Every structure is written in C-alpha cells, then in structure tokens.
C-alpha cells in the first residue's frame, strides 16, 4: 500500500533541502514475505597435483576445442544465452589512482602465470540462474601464504585465470576460504587451483551453491528507478524513524541454516565492504544472491550466519544481514580483529573498476547515519581497537590486507563521511529511532585478539532521556538541581564549559582514544518540543557537551 503524499514541509522534504540527498525511501510497498528456501550445493574435493600436471588433472571435456591455457591466453569468455542479467549501472570511463598505501602486488586480479608449486585442483558446473561459488580448505594458520585461482568457461572458451582474495576464518573451528563469488547463468564450468606456495592446502573443496528460486524473488523486481533504500516495509511505524530495510524473511533466509547465537559488542564505527563477483545482476536476483552468500558463510565456512550486518544493492536497497536486531550492536564476521567493535555493511558487486551507483551511495549514507545516531558515533571521530586507531568510517582495506571495498568505493569514503554528517544534522531520523542502550560486551563474547580488552562503550546521544528514566514531574528548567549543575536562566555555553573544564581539569584523553567530557563532541539531531522539554532542540554537527547542556 503506497504511502500517502507528504506535505511540503514534511521531515523528508526538509531533510532533502538540508542535505541535498534523496530521502532513504521514496515509496513503501507491501511485498509478500519470502518462503525460506534451502539452497542446493555441490561440493567437489580437489586433487593434489605437482607442478606442470594441472592441465592433465582437469577435465578433458573442456568448453572449448583449444587446450586449457594456464597462462590465461585464450579468447575471453563468451556470454551465455541463458541467465543473462540486466545491464549493470554504467561504469565511469576513468578509474581513480590506486591508494599508494595499499600493496597491490600479489593481489592482481588477472593471473599471467600460475606459480610452479604443488596445487589442489578441482572443477564443478553451475546449475541455476544465480550461483555462489567459493573455495575452502582446512585452517592451518597459513592463510597469508595461500594463492587461489579460478576460471570459468562455456562453449565460447575459457576465461583467464583470476586470483581471489582469502578471507580468514572468523570462528574457532571454521574453514579458511575465499569470499563468495557470484556467477550468473547455468551451465558454466568452474575450475580452481590452490597452493600454499610450497605445498597444497589440506582438504580443498570447491563449493557451487544454487540458491534456487523463492516466491518473493519476482516481487523484488519492482520498479526501483530513482529510489534509494528500496521498496520494503519500514522497521517501525514511522517513515522517518529509520531507513527502510528488507528483512531476512524478505530474502528467504532459512532459519534452519542459522547456527550462531547473536552476541553483543559495541558500535564504534563502520567497515565498508564490497562482495566482489558480478555487477550485472537484476533487481529480482538479489534475494537469491543473499541466500547464496548466507549458505556459504553459515554452512560452508561454518560461521553460523551471514557475516555482514547490512547489505546494499546497486538499486539503492538495504537488506538485513546477520541476525540479532538491526538496532543492536551485533558482532558480525566481516573484518578480523574489528568485528566486536564495528558493524559491517557490504555493497553487492565488484567496485575495483566499476563506478559505485549513486543509489547505492545514498543507501550507504543513510544506513550509516542511522546507525551512528543510534550508537552515538561521531562521523568525524576515531575509534581505537586493540591498540590501533582508525577513523569511524573506514574501508575494509584500512583494517585488513585486502583491496576491498574496491578503488571506486574507497575513493569516495570522504564523500560518504560528509553525507553521513549532513543526514545526522538534518534530523531526518527522529524520536521513533530511540535506541536500545548499548550493552557492554558480555563475558561470553570471543575477542578478536586474545587477551585484548574491548574499547570503552560510547554512550549514545540521548534521544529522549526523560522517557528512558521514567522521571515524573521533571522540571524542564533544571537539567539537575542548581547545587549540582546550573540554572539555564543565568548560565550559557561558556559558563557550562568553564564548569566542565574546572571539574575535569585533570582529565586527559585515554590511550584508547576515549575523550574527556569537557572535550567530547556529538553530531546532534533536531528534536521537537515535548511535555518535558518545552523548547525544540536545534541539532548541530560536532556540538560540545557544554552546548548540549546549555540548550537542553
């Protein structure tokens, strides 16, 4: 059922004017909930071969009359007649210069020559319209040495061998492996070769996951042109409470595959990812891609659930990832060493060279702004984790040895930060976004670094502190009693700052990056007048604690 028309002075129109960005959602439709679908998977155990024997170990029934070329010198892969996805958003003609701090040597996307070393090789065949492929092996603590190569073929010939990055295991007993690789179209031959350099990995397995079709997949192909955030049900009754996010039910997550109990950490920042794989998916193929990634992360990699907390697609829609509650500080499995202290959001697609669609950029901006508002995170701030300090908005490569999220996203992190600040300052997400208080990490939470102490939990900006405390007869003219704090009729921001400076004169910034109250700043939202606070609150970016108190 479409939303009713908004007045010219509605919050979304005010936010559009203030930020210059589209509102996260333009339309809401009632879509049928997907029936949980159990993907089908074929797992092929690889065979260990010596250098020079790879071609003989792979099938002789290749998709081309030419012999397999381990130098990647054959004609490029011809498109299949079946399963062709819609054209991806148009790429920009020029790619940005690579980041000078990232070592791309050894992370090349096209393999010129396979190293001379023992290899584990295997092959499989895709079955469905959408396929998620991955390579896993027994975790032996040597993932930094592994090299994984994969190529695909049809009757048009073999494509070049390409290298794929290794994503370390995030859980004890889980398997090491590549990120999930999305392939579109049935009948695609897949060949894989993996080596540790001086030996073949143990128990190498090629997994080909067919997510199958779900009844609601076609509903996801609704017209999303010009929207950001998609056609999904809101997380609460108010359209201004949060971005609209498709639920796990909407993309057909099978609860039987969930083998992980949600655990709470803290949200000190966000790590931005891309999933890699194809960019040419259609809107209706997105739920199947998510089901494939879910199976690969949860079952094949033995993480128990999908690793990302949130996902965005090229059409600007947001999708719920890891279970446990979108407003909660749920620990994900997306950035080793940083999972307990960040949330992870990933864009479906490979943005190494392909430009990030504006709809996806807008969805990222709104999702991060909303999460930062819930958990009191400053977009201009820093987070300290296990002795390392980073900005609160980072790409995966900033915290791991990877090229993720691709140059075409990474080069726009500064723009993303500015968008997030503008959205927070606009007050677009208001009282209905009242967060559940961020709990301290429970003792059962496995820390990313053994023996490490979690960074302090940042106190969220109080959306409605009086409602949370349940105080009756609260006097809006007294934040606290005069003997404790101040009388707003006689004291201003400067007076409160003087008070904080005096009482906190001995306070210094912690080694973990935590700030003193006298120095802390928050990006505050606009708040309407309430029964307890007779005057509306005008939010502002980077507002001092003294200013917040004086204006309250």
Beta strands, then each sheet from edge to edge (+ up, - down):
strand 1: 40-45
strand 2: 47-49
strand 3: 119-125
strand 4: 130-137
strand 5: 147-154
strand 6: 157-158
strand 7: 162-164
strand 8: 166-167
strand 9: 176-178
strand 10: 181-184
strand 11: 189-195
strand 12: 205-210
strand 13: 245-246
strand 14: 270-274
strand 15: 310-312
strand 16: 318-320
strand 17: 343-347
strand 18: 382-385
strand 19: 388-391
strand 20: 393-395
strand 21: 521-522
strand 22: 543-544
sheet 1: 1+ 12- 4+ 9- 8+
sheet 2: 1+ 12- 4+ 10-
sheet 3: 2+ 3- 11+ 5- 6+
sheet 4: 2+ 3- 11+ 5- 7+
sheet 5: 13+ 16+ 15- 17- 14- 20-
sheet 6: 18+ 19-
sheet 7: 21+ 22-
end
